[in-house]
C-alpha cells in the first residue's frame, strides 16, 4: 500500500505570503492608490502639483497596506506528526478535505515527535488544530490541568489507533510477560504517545521498565531488525510500515488475550479499559494482511482525536465539522481508517469537552424544546382546558343557583302584591308591611354572604319590592 494520501490531484496550495507582498502586484496596488487619489483631487479641483501630494499618496497607500495586512481568519495551523505515521496521513487528509470544500486553509506543522508535542503546541497557542492519540498521560505535556481545560476542545474522533506488537516467529510465547522479558522493544520516539501507551500496557501485564530495554527511534525506523527484537506501534491498521513488516514470513502479531473472551467482556484488555476508558479492546480479523494473522488477534486500541483551541470561533469549527462529516464518503473512498468518524460518539472517553461550534452541528437535527416536549405540553394544555371548563361550569352553576334564589323572592312579593287588594284593616296593612321588610332584609343578608348576586336581577327585585310597597301605601291611605 502506498503511504501517499491525496483526495484530488488538483488540491489547492495557498502560499504563506499575502497577495499584497507579491512583486508583480505591487505596481497594481500603487496604480489603484494613485487613481483613487487623482479622483479625489479632481473632484476637489486640486492640482497634482500640490506639495503635499506625495504625503497624501503615502497616507492612502498605508491605508491599503493596513487593510491587506489584517489577520486572515481563514488560515490556521494544524500540528501533525512526522511523515510515515497515521496522524500525518490523517492530518493531510483533513487538510485537503477542508480546503476543497470550505473557505478555510491549513498550514501543516509536521515535524513533531507525536501527541505530546502536538498537545503542547495547541495549549501554547502555537497552532489552532491538532490530531492526538486519545490515551495519554496529560500531566506530561508541560501544562497544568487548568490551562489544558481552559484552552483545549474536542471536535471529533477521526479513526482508531491500534496497538501492534510484532515479533519474530522464533519467539513463541502465549504470555506478554514472557515475550517481552529481557528483550529490546522498539516503541518510537521517547516523548511520543506510542511509547507511553505501550509502557502502560506492559505495566498492566506485570512488566517494569527494567524488565526490558526500550529502543527509541523515529517512527519510520521502528521495525523488527538487528537492534529491535519486538516492534510496538500505536497506529492505523493500514500503516505501510506495519503492512511491510507483516509481509515478512518470519514476523507475526501478538494477541494480548484469547479473542473469544471479548464476547463476554472478560479479556485482559477489558480489565485495562475499566481503569482507563480511553483504551478499548480491538480485534484484528484473520487475513487482514494477506495470510496474516491466521487466527484473530485481540489487542488494544484508542481513538485519534481532532482537537482545537477553545478560542477558535464557533462558526469556523462548525464549518470544518460539517465539511468532514458531510464528505466522509470521499475520505473513506481514499482511506478506510476514517470509518471511525461519527456524528454520535461517546463523550465519556474524551479528556476535553466538545467545542461549542462542533456541538452546534451535532445537535442541529435534535428536536427543539416544543418538539421534544410536545406530548407533555399537549397534556398540560388538555388538563388546563378541562380545568378551565370545570371552573366555568361551576361558575355557571353558582350563577344559576343564585338566580333561582332571587326568583323565590320575586314570587313572594308578587303574591303579597296580589293580596293587597283584599286587605280590609290597618292591622293587615301592618302585617303585610312587616312581611315585605323581612323579605328585603333576608335578601340583603344573602347578598352580603354572596348567596345572591348584585346584578340586574337583584335590581329588578328592588324595583318590584318598591312598587309593592307603594301599592301597599296607597291601600293604607284608602283605609283612612
C-alpha positions as CSV (number, residue, x, y, z in Angstrom):
1,X,0.0,0.0,0.0
2,X,1.1,3.5,-0.7
3,X,1.5,6.0,2.1
4,X,0.6,8.9,-0.1
5,X,-2.9,10.2,0.6
6,X,-4.5,12.6,-1.8
7,X,-8.1,13.4,-2.2
8,X,-7.6,15.3,-5.5
9,X,-4.8,15.9,-7.9
10,X,-6.0,19.5,-8.2
11,X,-5.6,20.3,-4.5
12,X,-5.2,24.0,-3.9
13,X,-2.0,25.3,-2.4
14,X,-2.1,28.6,-0.6
15,X,1.2,30.5,-0.4
16,X,2.2,31.6,3.0
17,X,2.9,35.2,1.9
18,X,0.0,37.6,1.4
19,X,-1.1,38.6,-2.1
20,X,0.0,42.2,-1.5
21,X,3.5,41.1,-0.8
22,X,4.0,39.6,-4.3
23,X,6.3,41.8,-6.5
24,X,4.1,41.6,-9.6
25,X,1.1,43.0,-7.7
26,X,2.8,46.0,-6.1
27,X,2.5,48.1,-9.2
28,X,-1.1,47.2,-9.5
29,X,-1.8,48.3,-5.9
30,X,0.2,51.5,-6.4
31,X,-1.7,52.3,-9.6
32,X,-5.1,51.8,-7.8
33,X,-4.0,54.1,-5.0
34,X,-2.8,56.8,-7.5
35,X,-6.0,56.6,-9.5
36,X,-8.0,56.9,-6.3
37,X,-6.1,60.0,-5.3
38,X,-6.4,61.5,-8.7
39,X,-10.2,61.1,-8.5
40,X,-10.3,62.8,-5.1
41,X,-8.0,65.6,-6.3
42,X,-10.1,66.3,-9.5
43,X,-13.3,66.2,-7.5
44,X,-11.9,69.0,-5.2
45,X,-10.3,70.9,-8.1
46,X,-6.9,70.2,-6.5
47,X,-3.7,70.3,-8.5
48,X,-1.5,67.3,-8.6
49,X,1.4,69.6,-8.3
50,X,0.4,70.3,-4.7
51,X,3.5,69.9,-2.5
52,X,1.5,67.7,-0.1
53,X,0.7,65.2,-2.9
54,X,3.4,62.6,-2.1
55,X,2.4,62.6,1.6
56,X,-1.2,62.2,0.8
57,X,-0.5,59.4,-1.6
58,X,1.7,57.7,1.1
59,X,-1.2,58.0,3.5
60,X,-3.7,56.4,1.1
61,X,-1.1,53.6,0.4
62,X,-0.7,53.0,4.1
63,X,-4.5,52.6,4.4
64,X,-4.4,49.9,1.7
65,X,-1.4,48.2,3.4
66,X,-3.2,48.1,6.8
67,X,-6.3,46.6,5.1
68,X,-4.3,44.0,3.4
69,X,-2.2,43.1,6.5
70,X,-5.2,42.2,8.7
71,X,-5.1,38.7,10.2
72,X,-6.7,36.3,7.8
73,X,-9.1,34.2,9.9
74,X,-9.4,31.6,7.1
75,X,-5.8,30.4,7.7
76,X,-5.0,28.1,10.6
77,X,-2.1,25.9,11.7
78,X,-2.6,22.2,12.4
79,X,0.0,20.2,14.2
80,X,0.6,16.6,13.0
81,X,3.5,14.2,13.5
82,X,6.3,13.0,11.2
83,X,5.8,11.5,7.8
84,X,5.0,7.8,8.0
85,X,2.6,8.0,10.9
86,X,-1.2,7.6,10.9
87,X,-1.5,11.1,12.4
88,X,0.5,12.6,9.5
89,X,-1.7,10.8,7.0
90,X,-5.0,11.7,8.8
91,X,-3.8,15.4,9.1
92,X,-3.1,15.6,5.4
93,X,-6.5,14.1,4.5
94,X,-8.3,16.5,6.8
95,X,-6.3,19.4,5.3
96,X,-7.2,18.6,1.8
97,X,-10.8,17.8,2.6
98,X,-11.3,21.2,4.4
99,X,-9.5,23.2,1.7
100,X,-11.5,21.6,-1.1
101,X,-15.0,22.1,0.4
102,X,-14.7,25.1,2.8
103,X,-13.1,28.6,2.8
104,X,-10.5,27.6,5.4
105,X,-6.9,26.8,4.8
106,X,-4.5,24.7,6.9
107,X,-0.7,25.2,7.3
108,X,0.8,21.8,8.4
109,X,3.2,21.6,11.3
110,X,4.6,18.1,10.5
111,X,7.9,18.0,12.4
112,X,6.6,17.0,15.9
113,X,7.5,13.8,17.7
114,X,3.9,12.8,18.5
115,X,0.8,13.5,20.5
116,X,2.6,15.2,23.5
117,X,4.3,17.8,21.4
118,X,1.1,18.3,19.4
119,X,-0.8,18.9,22.6
120,X,1.8,21.4,23.9
121,X,1.7,23.4,20.7
122,X,-2.1,23.6,20.9
123,X,-2.0,24.6,24.6
124,X,0.6,27.3,24.0
125,X,-1.4,28.8,21.0
126,X,1.4,27.9,18.5
127,X,-1.2,26.1,16.5
128,X,-5.0,26.1,16.2
129,X,-5.8,22.5,15.5
130,X,-4.1,19.1,16.1
131,X,-4.6,15.4,16.0
132,X,-3.5,13.3,19.0
133,X,-3.8,9.9,20.5
134,X,-6.7,9.9,23.0
135,X,-5.0,7.8,25.6
136,X,-2.2,9.9,27.1
137,X,-0.7,11.0,30.5
138,X,-1.8,14.6,30.2
139,X,0.4,15.6,33.1
140,X,3.4,15.0,30.9
141,X,2.7,17.7,28.3
142,X,4.1,20.5,30.4
143,X,0.9,22.4,31.2
144,X,-1.3,22.4,34.2
145,X,-4.8,20.8,34.2
146,X,-6.4,24.3,34.5
147,X,-4.5,25.5,31.3
148,X,-5.5,22.4,29.3
149,X,-9.1,22.5,30.4
150,X,-9.3,26.2,29.5
151,X,-7.6,26.2,26.2
152,X,-8.4,22.8,24.5
153,X,-11.6,21.4,23.0
154,X,-12.5,18.3,21.1
155,X,-14.0,18.4,17.6
156,X,-14.4,14.7,16.9
157,X,-12.8,11.2,16.9
158,X,-11.3,10.5,13.5
159,X,-10.1,6.9,13.4
160,X,-9.0,4.0,15.6
161,X,-5.3,3.7,16.6
162,X,-4.4,0.1,17.2
163,X,-1.6,-1.3,19.4
164,X,0.6,-3.6,17.3
165,X,3.1,-5.9,18.9
166,X,5.1,-7.6,16.1
167,X,7.7,-10.2,16.9
168,X,9.7,-12.9,15.1
169,X,8.2,-16.4,14.7
170,X,11.0,-17.7,16.8
171,X,9.6,-16.1,19.9
172,X,6.6,-18.4,20.6
173,X,5.1,-17.3,23.8
174,X,1.4,-17.1,24.9
175,X,2.0,-14.5,27.7
176,X,3.1,-10.9,27.1
177,X,5.4,-11.0,30.1
178,X,7.4,-14.0,28.7
179,X,7.6,-12.4,25.2
180,X,8.9,-9.1,26.4
181,X,11.1,-10.0,29.4
182,X,14.7,-9.3,28.7
183,X,14.2,-8.1,25.1
184,X,14.8,-4.9,23.1
185,X,11.4,-3.3,22.4
186,X,11.0,-0.6,19.8
187,X,8.3,2.0,20.6
188,X,9.1,5.1,18.6
189,X,10.3,8.4,20.0
190,X,10.8,8.6,23.8
191,X,8.4,11.5,24.2
192,X,5.7,10.1,21.9
193,X,2.2,8.9,22.9
194,X,3.1,5.5,21.5
195,X,5.9,5.0,24.0
196,X,3.7,6.0,26.9
197,X,0.8,3.7,25.9
198,X,3.0,0.7,25.2
199,X,4.7,1.0,28.6
200,X,1.2,1.5,30.2
201,X,0.0,-1.8,28.7
202,X,3.3,-3.6,29.7
203,X,2.8,-2.4,33.3
204,X,-0.7,-3.7,33.4
205,X,0.7,-7.1,32.4
206,X,3.3,-7.0,35.3
207,X,6.3,-5.7,33.3
208,X,8.5,-3.0,34.9
209,X,10.8,-0.6,32.9
210,X,13.9,-2.6,33.9
211,X,12.4,-5.9,32.6
212,X,13.1,-4.9,29.0
213,X,15.2,-2.5,27.0
214,X,13.3,0.4,25.4
215,X,14.6,1.3,22.0
216,X,13.6,4.8,20.9
217,X,13.8,5.7,17.2
218,X,11.9,7.8,14.7
219,X,8.6,6.2,13.9
220,X,9.6,5.1,10.4
221,X,12.6,3.2,11.9
222,X,10.6,1.3,14.5
223,X,10.7,-2.1,12.8
224,X,12.0,-5.6,13.8
225,X,15.6,-5.6,12.9
226,X,19.0,-6.4,14.4
227,X,18.6,-3.7,17.0
228,X,14.9,-4.3,17.8
229,X,13.6,-7.7,18.9
230,X,9.9,-6.6,19.2
231,X,8.3,-3.6,17.5
232,X,5.4,-1.9,19.2
233,X,3.3,0.7,17.5
234,X,0.1,2.6,18.0
235,X,-1.2,3.5,14.6
236,X,-3.9,2.8,12.0
237,X,-4.4,-0.8,10.8
238,X,-3.1,0.0,7.3
239,X,0.1,1.9,8.2
240,X,2.6,1.0,5.4
241,X,5.3,0.2,7.9
242,X,3.0,-2.3,9.7
243,X,1.9,-3.9,6.4
244,X,5.5,-4.2,5.2
245,X,6.6,-5.9,8.4
246,X,3.8,-8.4,8.3
247,X,4.6,-9.3,4.7
248,X,7.7,-10.9,6.0
249,X,7.2,-14.6,6.6
250,X,9.2,-14.7,9.8
251,X,7.1,-12.0,11.7
252,X,3.8,-12.2,13.4
253,X,1.3,-10.3,15.5
254,X,1.0,-11.0,19.3
255,X,-2.5,-11.3,20.8
256,X,-3.0,-9.9,24.3
257,X,-5.6,-12.5,25.1
258,X,-8.0,-15.1,23.6
259,X,-10.3,-13.3,21.1
260,X,-13.2,-15.4,22.4
261,X,-13.1,-13.5,25.7
262,X,-14.2,-10.3,24.1
263,X,-17.7,-11.6,23.7
264,X,-18.2,-11.8,27.5
265,X,-16.1,-8.7,28.1
266,X,-13.7,-10.8,30.1
267,X,-10.4,-10.2,28.4
268,X,-7.3,-8.7,29.9
269,X,-7.9,-5.6,27.7
270,X,-11.4,-5.2,29.2
271,X,-9.7,-5.1,32.6
272,X,-7.4,-2.3,31.4
273,X,-10.3,-0.5,29.8
274,X,-12.2,-0.5,33.2
275,X,-9.4,1.5,34.7
276,X,-8.8,3.7,31.6
277,X,-11.8,4.5,29.5
278,X,-9.7,5.8,26.6
279,X,-8.3,2.3,26.0
280,X,-10.7,-0.3,24.4
281,X,-10.4,-3.8,23.1
282,X,-9.8,-4.2,19.4
283,X,-9.9,-7.3,17.2
284,X,-7.7,-7.7,14.1
285,X,-9.6,-10.2,11.9
286,X,-8.0,-13.2,10.1
287,X,-6.1,-12.5,7.0
288,X,-6.2,-8.7,7.3
289,X,-2.6,-8.7,6.0
290,X,-2.7,-11.3,3.1
291,X,-2.3,-14.6,5.0
292,X,-1.8,-13.0,8.4
293,X,-2.9,-13.3,11.1
294,X,-4.1,-17.0,10.8
295,X,-6.3,-16.5,13.8
296,X,-8.0,-13.3,15.1
297,X,-5.8,-11.1,17.3
298,X,-7.1,-9.3,20.4
299,X,-5.2,-6.1,21.1
300,X,-5.9,-2.6,22.5
301,X,-6.9,0.5,20.7
302,X,-7.6,4.2,21.3
303,X,-9.1,6.9,19.2
304,X,-7.2,9.5,17.2
305,X,-8.9,12.8,18.1
306,X,-9.2,16.1,16.2
307,X,-8.7,18.9,18.7
308,X,-8.7,22.7,18.5
309,X,-8.1,25.7,20.7
310,X,-11.1,26.9,22.7
311,X,-10.7,30.4,21.2
312,X,-11.3,29.2,17.6
313,X,-14.6,30.9,16.6
314,X,-17.7,28.7,16.7
315,X,-18.6,29.3,13.0
316,X,-15.1,28.1,12.0
317,X,-15.4,24.9,13.9
318,X,-19.0,24.4,12.8
319,X,-18.0,24.7,9.1
320,X,-15.0,22.4,9.5
321,X,-17.0,19.8,11.4
322,X,-19.7,20.0,8.7
323,X,-17.2,19.6,5.9
324,X,-15.6,16.5,7.4
325,X,-18.9,14.8,8.3
326,X,-20.7,15.5,5.0
327,X,-17.7,14.4,2.9
328,X,-16.9,11.3,4.9
329,X,-17.7,9.0,1.9
330,X,-14.9,10.7,0.0
331,X,-12.5,10.2,2.8
332,X,-13.5,6.6,3.1
333,X,-13.0,6.1,-0.6
334,X,-9.4,7.1,-0.2
335,X,-8.7,5.5,3.2
336,X,-10.9,3.2,5.2
337,X,-9.4,4.3,8.6
338,X,-12.0,7.1,8.6
339,X,-14.8,4.7,9.2
340,X,-14.5,5.8,12.8
341,X,-15.9,9.3,12.0
342,X,-19.4,9.5,13.7
343,X,-21.8,12.4,14.5
344,X,-22.8,10.5,17.7
345,X,-19.9,9.3,19.8
346,X,-19.2,8.5,23.4
347,X,-18.1,11.8,25.0
348,X,-17.3,9.9,28.3
349,X,-14.0,8.7,26.7
350,X,-12.9,12.3,25.9
351,X,-10.4,14.2,28.0
352,X,-11.6,17.6,26.7
353,X,-15.2,18.8,26.2
354,X,-16.6,19.1,22.7
355,X,-16.2,22.6,21.2
356,X,-19.5,24.6,21.1
357,X,-19.2,25.0,17.3
358,X,-19.0,21.2,16.8
359,X,-21.9,20.7,19.2
360,X,-23.9,23.2,17.2
361,X,-23.5,20.9,14.2
362,X,-24.1,17.6,16.0
363,X,-27.3,19.0,17.6
364,X,-28.7,20.7,14.6
365,X,-31.2,17.8,13.9
366,X,-32.2,17.4,17.5
367,X,-35.8,18.4,18.3
368,X,-36.3,21.8,19.7
369,X,-38.0,22.4,23.1
370,X,-41.5,22.4,21.6
371,X,-40.9,19.3,19.6
372,X,-39.1,17.4,22.4
373,X,-41.9,18.1,24.9
374,X,-44.8,18.3,22.5
375,X,-46.7,15.5,24.3
376,X,-46.1,16.9,27.7
377,X,-47.2,20.4,26.6
378,X,-50.3,18.9,24.9
379,X,-51.2,17.1,28.1
380,X,-50.7,20.3,30.1
381,X,-53.0,22.2,27.7
382,X,-55.6,19.5,27.8
383,X,-55.6,19.4,31.6
384,X,-55.7,23.2,31.7
385,X,-58.6,23.3,29.3
386,X,-60.5,20.7,31.3
387,X,-59.8,22.6,34.5
388,X,-61.0,25.9,32.9
389,X,-64.1,24.1,31.6
390,X,-64.8,22.8,35.1
391,X,-64.3,26.2,36.6
392,X,-66.6,27.7,34.1
393,X,-69.3,25.1,34.7
394,X,-69.1,25.6,38.4
395,X,-69.3,29.3,38.0
396,X,-72.4,29.0,35.7
397,X,-74.0,26.6,38.2
398,X,-73.4,29.1,41.0
399,X,-74.9,31.9,39.0
400,X,-78.0,29.8,38.1
401,X,-78.3,28.8,41.7
402,X,-78.2,32.5,42.9
403,X,-80.7,33.5,40.2
404,X,-83.1,30.7,41.3
405,X,-82.9,32.1,44.9
406,X,-83.9,35.7,43.7
407,X,-86.7,34.2,41.8
408,X,-88.2,32.9,45.1
409,X,-88.3,36.5,46.4
410,X,-90.0,37.6,43.1
411,X,-92.8,35.1,43.7
412,X,-93.3,36.0,47.4
413,X,-93.5,39.8,46.6
414,X,-95.9,39.2,43.7
415,X,-98.1,37.0,45.9
416,X,-98.2,39.8,48.5
417,X,-98.9,42.4,45.8
418,X,-101.9,40.3,44.6
419,X,-103.2,40.1,48.2
420,X,-103.1,43.8,48.8
421,X,-106.4,44.4,47.1
422,X,-108.1,42.1,49.7
423,X,-106.8,43.9,52.7
424,X,-109.6,45.3,54.9
425,X,-107.9,46.7,58.1
426,X,-104.9,48.7,59.1
427,X,-103.6,45.6,61.1
428,X,-103.4,43.7,57.8
429,X,-101.5,46.6,56.3
430,X,-99.0,46.4,59.1
431,X,-98.6,42.7,58.8
432,X,-98.0,43.0,55.0
433,X,-95.5,45.8,55.5
434,X,-93.7,43.6,58.0
435,X,-93.5,40.7,55.6
436,X,-92.1,43.0,52.8
437,X,-89.5,44.2,55.3
438,X,-88.5,40.6,56.3
439,X,-88.1,39.7,52.6
440,X,-86.0,42.7,52.0
441,X,-83.7,42.0,55.0
442,X,-83.4,38.4,54.1
443,X,-82.4,39.2,50.5
444,X,-79.7,41.7,51.6
445,X,-78.4,39.2,54.2
446,X,-77.9,36.6,51.4
447,X,-76.3,39.3,49.2
448,X,-73.8,40.1,51.9
449,X,-72.9,36.4,52.2
450,X,-72.6,36.1,48.4
451,X,-75.6,33.7,48.2
452,X,-77.2,36.2,45.8
453,X,-75.5,38.2,43.1
454,X,-75.6,42.0,42.9
455,X,-76.7,42.1,39.3
456,X,-79.6,43.2,37.1
457,X,-81.9,40.5,38.7
458,X,-81.3,42.0,42.1
459,X,-82.1,45.5,40.8
460,X,-85.4,44.2,39.4
461,X,-86.1,42.6,42.8
462,X,-85.6,46.0,44.5
463,X,-87.9,47.8,41.9
464,X,-90.6,45.2,42.4
465,X,-90.3,45.5,46.1
466,X,-90.6,49.3,45.9
467,X,-93.6,49.1,43.6
468,X,-95.4,46.7,46.0
469,X,-94.6,49.0,49.0
470,X,-96.1,51.9,47.0
471,X,-99.1,49.8,46.3
472,X,-99.5,49.0,49.9
473,X,-99.1,52.6,50.9
474,X,-101.9,53.6,48.6
475,X,-104.1,50.9,50.1
476,X,-103.4,52.2,53.6
477,X,-104.3,55.7,52.6
478,X,-107.6,54.5,51.3
479,X,-108.5,52.7,54.6
480,X,-108.2,56.0,56.5
